[in-house]
Amino acid sequence: MKKIGLLPKLIIAIIIGVILGKLDFIPLVKGMATFNGIFGNFLGFVIPLIIIGFVAPGIGDLGKGAGKVLGITALIAYFSTVFAGTMSFFVNSAIFPKILVVGSMSLTDTSNPEHALLDGFFNIEMPPIMGVMTALLLAFTLGLGIAASEGNTIKKFMKEFQGIVEGLIKKMIIPMLPFHIAGIFANMAHAGQVETIMSVFFKVFIIIFTIHIVMIFLQYTVAGSLAGANPIKLIRNMIPAYFTAVGTQSSAAAIPVTLEQTIKNGVENEIADFTVPLCATIHLSGSTITIVSCAMAVMMLNGVTITFVNILGFILMLGITMVAAPGVPGGAVMAALGLLETMLGFTPTLISLMIALYLAQDSLGTACNVTGDGAIAIIVNRISGNKLKTINGLVK
C-alpha cells in the first residue's frame, strides 16, 4: 500500500484540527495544546543542533571542489538566492497590504479570554544547550575550519552528527508535525481565527507560486542571453526536473533528472556534474521566496512592523544558514527557524504557524530551486568559456 505523502497528511491534520476546534470541547483542545507546548519546546531545544549539524558540514564541503569554478558557482547561487528573497519582499510589500487584513490575527493577544488561544494542562521546559547566535557562530567557525583543514577527524564527526540530526528530523519531527498542526488549527478554530488563516493560505500561495515562475523566467533569460539560446526552450527542457522535485520535495532526490536535463540543454558534462549537485545544497531561491513571503504574511497579520533593513539582513543570513539544508521535506524552513526567532522575533506559536505555511507548499519551492540550478549551470558553463552544445536540436 502506497504511503500517504506529507502534504496530504498536513491537509488531513488541518481538517481534523478545525473540526475538533469547532466542537469547542475545551479539555480536548487543552490536551492538544499540551502536546503543542511540549513539541514546541522540543523544537526550540533542537534548533541550535540543526544549525550546527547542517551549516558546519555544508560550509566544510565547500572547501573541496574545482577551485575557481567552485567560487563562481557559490557566488552566483548566493546572489540568486538573495535576489529572489529581495524581489519577494518588494512584491509582497506592494500586494499583501491590499489582500490581507493587517493585524486581524493577533495570535499572542490574550486580553480577551473568550478569543485567546488555550494553554495546555502543563508545560515541560526544554532549554537549548546554547543560543541561536552562538550556534551560528560555532557552525561558521567549525565549517571554515573543516574547509581549511587537511584532516578528516572533525569532518567525519560533523558528518555523523549531521546524520543524527537529519535522522531526528526524518524519524521524529516530520512524523509528529501533522499532530502539531492539528493542535494549532484546533486551538485557532476554538479562538475563531481559522477562517482568517485559511484565507491567508490561499492568497499567499498564489502569490508565492507567481513569484516562483517569474524568478525561473528571469534566471533563464539571463542564462539564455549569456549563452545565446532561447530561454523558453531551455525552460521547456527542464520541465521533467521541475515535476520530479514537486513529487519528491527534495533537491537531492531530483539531482539525477536535473543533471540529465541540464546536459540536454547543452552544458558540458563536467560542468553539469559539478554545478548541479553543488547547487542542490547551496541554491535555494524558491525556498527563500517561500520563507520570506510566509514570514511577511504572518508578521503583517499580527500587526508586526516590517522594514526592508530587517528583512534584508534576514535574507542575507538565510542564504548562508540554508546551505546544505537536509534533503527532507521542510529542510529549508528547519534551518531558518533560528533566524526567524532571533532576527524577526517569532514566538513559538508564530514559528509553528510558519512551519505549517511553508510545508504546505514545500514542493513548489523545491521545484523552483531545482529548475534554477539548471540556469546556474548554463551561466557557469559560459563563464568557463564553453558554448552550449546542440543535442538533437534541443537547444538552438
C-alpha positions in Angstrom: 0.0 0.0 0.0 1.4 3.4 -1.0 2.3 5.7 1.9 0.4 8.9 2.3 2.7 11.9 1.5 3.4 14.7 3.9 1.2 17.3 2.2 -1.9 15.0 2.3 -1.2 14.3 5.9 -1.0 18.1 6.7 -4.2 18.7 4.8 -6.0 15.9 6.8 -4.5 17.3 10.0 -5.8 20.8 9.3 -9.3 19.5 8.6 -9.4 17.3 11.7 -8.0 20.2 13.8 -10.6 22.6 12.5 -13.4 20.1 13.2 -12.2 19.3 16.7 -11.8 23.0 17.5 -15.3 23.9 16.2 -16.7 21.2 18.6 -15.5 23.5 21.4 -14.7 20.6 23.7 -12.2 22.6 25.9 -10.5 19.6 27.6 -9.7 18.1 24.2 -8.3 21.4 22.8 -6.3 21.9 26.0 -4.9 18.4 25.7 -3.8 19.1 22.1 -2.3 22.4 23.4 -0.3 20.5 25.9 1.2 18.4 23.2 1.9 21.5 21.2 3.6 23.2 24.1 5.9 20.2 24.7 6.6 19.7 21.0 7.3 23.5 20.6 9.8 23.4 23.5 11.5 20.4 22.0 11.8 22.2 18.7 13.4 25.1 20.4 15.9 22.7 22.0 16.7 21.1 18.6 17.1 24.4 16.7 20.8 25.0 17.7 21.6 21.4 16.9 20.0 21.7 13.5 22.1 24.8 12.8 25.4 23.2 13.8 24.5 19.9 12.2 23.7 21.3 8.8 25.6 24.6 8.4 29.0 23.4 9.6 29.3 20.4 7.3 27.8 22.4 4.4 30.4 25.1 4.7 33.1 22.5 5.2 32.2 20.7 2.0 32.7 23.9 0.0 36.4 23.6 0.7 36.6 20.7 -1.7 35.9 21.2 -5.4 37.1 22.8 -8.5 38.8 26.0 -7.2 37.7 29.0 -9.3 34.6 27.3 -10.7 33.5 26.5 -7.1 33.8 30.1 -6.0 32.0 31.4 -9.1 29.2 28.8 -8.7 28.8 29.6 -5.0 28.7 33.3 -5.6 26.1 33.1 -8.4 23.9 30.7 -6.3 24.1 33.1 -3.3 23.3 36.1 -5.5 20.3 34.3 -7.0 19.0 33.3 -3.5 19.4 36.9 -2.1 17.9 38.4 -5.3 14.9 36.0 -5.0 14.3 37.0 -1.4 14.6 40.7 -2.1 12.2 40.5 -5.1 9.8 38.6 -2.9 10.0 41.4 -0.3 9.1 44.2 -2.7 6.3 42.2 -4.4 4.8 41.2 -1.1 5.1 44.8 0.3 3.0 46.0 -2.7 0.4 43.2 -2.7 0.0 41.9 0.9 -1.5 45.1 2.4 -4.2 45.1 -0.3 -5.3 41.4 0.2 -4.5 40.7 3.9 -6.3 42.3 6.8 -3.4 43.6 8.7 -3.5 43.0 12.4 -6.5 40.7 12.1 -4.8 37.6 13.6 -3.4 38.5 17.0 -2.2 35.1 17.9 -0.4 36.4 21.0 -3.3 38.6 22.3 -4.7 37.3 25.5 -6.7 40.4 26.5 -10.0 38.7 25.6 -10.1 35.3 27.2 -13.0 34.3 25.1 -10.9 34.6 21.9 -7.5 33.7 23.2 -5.6 30.6 22.4 -5.9 28.0 25.2 -2.8 27.0 27.2 -2.0 23.3 27.9 -2.6 21.5 31.1 1.1 21.6 31.9 4.4 22.5 30.3 7.8 20.9 30.3 10.7 23.3 29.9 13.5 22.2 27.5 16.1 24.9 27.4 18.5 24.7 24.5 22.2 24.0 25.2 23.1 27.3 23.6 21.6 30.4 22.0 20.8 30.5 18.3 23.5 33.2 17.5 26.1 31.1 19.4 25.1 28.1 17.4 25.5 30.1 14.1 28.9 31.4 15.1 30.1 27.9 16.2 28.8 26.4 12.9 30.6 29.1 10.8 33.8 28.6 12.8 33.7 24.8 12.5 32.7 24.9 8.8 35.5 27.3 7.9 38.0 25.2 9.9 36.9 22.0 8.2 37.3 23.6 4.8 40.8 24.9 5.6 42.0 21.8 7.4 43.6 18.8 5.7 42.5 16.4 8.4 39.3 14.4 8.3 38.6 13.7 12.0 36.4 16.7 12.7 34.8 16.5 9.3 33.8 12.9 9.9 32.5 13.7 13.3 30.3 16.6 11.9 29.1 14.4 9.1 28.0 11.8 11.6 26.4 14.5 13.8 24.6 15.8 10.7 23.2 12.3 10.1 22.0 12.1 13.7 20.1 15.4 13.4 18.8 14.6 10.0 17.5 11.3 11.4 15.9 13.2 14.2 14.1 15.4 11.7 13.0 12.5 9.5 12.1 10.0 12.2 10.6 12.3 14.9 9.9 15.9 13.9 8.4 15.4 10.5 6.2 12.5 11.6 4.9 14.5 14.6 4.2 17.6 12.6 0.7 16.6 11.5 -0.3 16.2 15.1 1.3 19.5 15.9 -0.5 21.2 13.0 -3.8 19.6 14.0 -3.4 21.0 17.5 -2.6 24.5 16.2 -5.7 24.6 14.0 -7.9 23.2 16.7 -6.8 26.0 19.0 -7.3 28.6 16.3 -10.7 27.2 15.4 -11.7 27.4 19.1 -10.5 31.0 19.2 -12.4 31.9 16.0 -9.3 32.6 13.9 -9.2 29.7 11.5 -11.3 31.4 8.7 -8.6 34.1 8.5 -5.8 31.6 8.4 -7.4 29.6 5.6 -8.0 32.7 3.6 -4.3 33.7 4.1 -3.1 30.3 3.0 -4.9 30.5 -0.4 -3.9 34.1 -1.2 -0.3 33.8 -0.1 0.2 30.5 -2.0 -1.0 32.1 -5.3 1.5 35.0 -4.9 4.3 32.7 -3.9 3.7 30.4 -7.0 3.6 33.5 -9.2 6.9 34.8 -7.9 8.5 31.4 -8.4 7.5 31.4 -12.1 8.8 34.9 -12.6 12.1 34.0 -10.9 12.6 31.0 -13.2 11.9 33.1 -16.3 14.4 35.8 -15.0 17.1 33.1 -14.4 16.7 31.6 -17.8 16.5 35.0 -19.5 19.9 35.8 -18.0 21.3 32.3 -18.8 19.9 32.3 -22.3 21.2 35.8 -23.1 24.7 34.9 -22.0 24.7 31.5 -23.8 22.9 32.7 -26.9 20.0 30.3 -26.5 16.2 30.6 -26.4 15.1 30.9 -22.7 11.7 29.3 -23.4 13.4 26.2 -24.9 15.8 26.0 -22.0 12.9 26.1 -19.5 10.9 23.5 -21.5 13.8 21.1 -21.3 13.9 21.5 -17.5 10.2 20.6 -17.0 10.9 17.0 -16.1 13.2 18.2 -13.3 10.6 20.6 -12.1 7.9 17.9 -11.7 10.4 15.4 -10.2 11.1 18.0 -7.5 7.4 18.6 -7.0 6.9 14.9 -6.4 9.9 14.2 -4.2 10.1 17.5 -2.3 13.8 17.1 -2.3 16.5 18.8 -4.3 18.9 15.9 -3.6 16.4 13.3 -4.9 15.9 15.3 -8.1 19.6 15.5 -8.9 19.7 12.7 -11.5 16.9 14.2 -13.5 18.2 17.8 -13.1 21.6 16.6 -14.3 20.2 14.8 -17.3 18.0 17.8 -18.4 20.9 20.2 -17.8 23.1 18.2 -20.1 20.3 18.1 -22.7 20.4 21.9 -22.5 23.9 21.7 -23.9 26.0 22.2 -20.8 29.4 20.4 -20.8 29.2 17.2 -18.8 32.0 18.1 -16.4 30.4 21.5 -15.7 27.0 19.9 -15.1 28.4 17.1 -13.0 29.9 19.7 -10.7 27.4 22.5 -10.6 24.1 20.6 -10.3 24.9 18.6 -7.1 26.6 21.7 -5.6 23.6 23.9 -6.3 21.3 21.3 -4.9 22.7 22.2 -1.5 23.6 25.9 -1.8 21.0 27.4 -4.2 17.6 27.9 -2.6 15.9 30.8 -4.5 12.5 29.2 -4.4 12.7 28.3 -0.7 13.8 31.8 0.1 10.8 33.3 -1.8 8.5 31.0 0.2 10.1 31.7 3.6 10.2 35.4 3.1 6.6 35.5 1.8 5.2 33.3 4.6 7.1 35.2 7.3 5.9 38.6 6.0 2.3 37.3 5.8 2.4 36.1 9.4 4.0 39.3 10.6 1.5 41.5 8.8 -1.4 39.6 10.1 -0.1 40.1 13.6 0.5 43.8 13.1 4.3 43.5 13.3 6.2 46.3 11.6 8.2 45.2 8.6 11.2 47.1 7.4 13.4 46.4 4.4 16.5 46.7 6.6 15.3 43.9 8.9 14.2 41.7 6.1 17.4 42.3 4.0 19.5 41.2 7.0 17.3 38.1 7.4 17.6 37.3 3.7 21.4 37.7 3.7 21.7 35.3 6.7 19.1 33.0 5.2 21.3 32.4 2.1 24.1 31.2 4.4 22.2 29.2 7.0 20.2 27.2 4.5 23.5 25.8 3.0 23.2 22.0 2.9 19.6 22.1 4.2 18.7 18.4 4.5 17.2 16.6 1.6 14.0 16.1 3.5 10.6 17.9 3.3 10.9 21.2 5.2 14.7 21.2 5.4 15.0 24.9 4.5 12.5 26.2 7.0 14.0 24.0 9.7 17.4 25.6 9.0 15.7 29.1 9.1 13.9 28.6 12.5 16.8 30.2 14.4 16.8 33.3 12.2 13.0 33.7 12.5 13.3 33.6 16.3 16.3 36.0 16.7 16.1 38.4 13.7 12.3 38.6 13.2 11.2 38.0 16.8 8.9 35.0 16.1 7.3 33.3 19.1 6.9 29.5 19.4 3.3 30.0 18.2 4.3 32.0 15.1 7.1 29.6 14.4 4.6 26.7 14.4 2.3 28.6 12.0 5.3 29.4 9.8 6.2 25.7 9.6 2.6 24.9 8.6 2.5 27.6 5.9 5.9 26.5 4.5 5.4 22.8 4.5 2.0 23.0 2.8 3.8 24.2 -0.4 7.4 23.0 0.1 7.3 21.0 -3.1 6.8 24.2 -5.2 9.8 26.0 -3.6 11.9 22.9 -4.1 10.9 22.7 -7.8 11.9 26.4 -8.2 15.3 25.7 -6.6 15.9 22.7 -8.9 14.9 24.4 -12.1 17.1 27.4 -11.2 20.1 25.0 -10.7 20.0 24.3 -14.5 20.2 28.1 -15.2 23.2 28.5 -13.0 24.9 25.6 -14.7 24.4 27.3 -18.1 25.9 30.6 -16.7 28.9 28.8 -15.2 29.3 26.9 -18.5 29.5 30.2 -20.4 31.8 31.9 -17.9 34.1 28.8 -18.2 34.4 29.6 -21.9 32.1 26.9 -23.2 29.2 27.3 -25.6 26.1 25.2 -25.3 26.2 22.0 -27.3 23.3 21.3 -29.7 21.9 17.9 -28.8 19.3 16.6 -31.2 18.3 20.2 -31.9 17.1 20.7 -28.3 19.0 23.9 -27.6 19.2 26.0 -30.7 
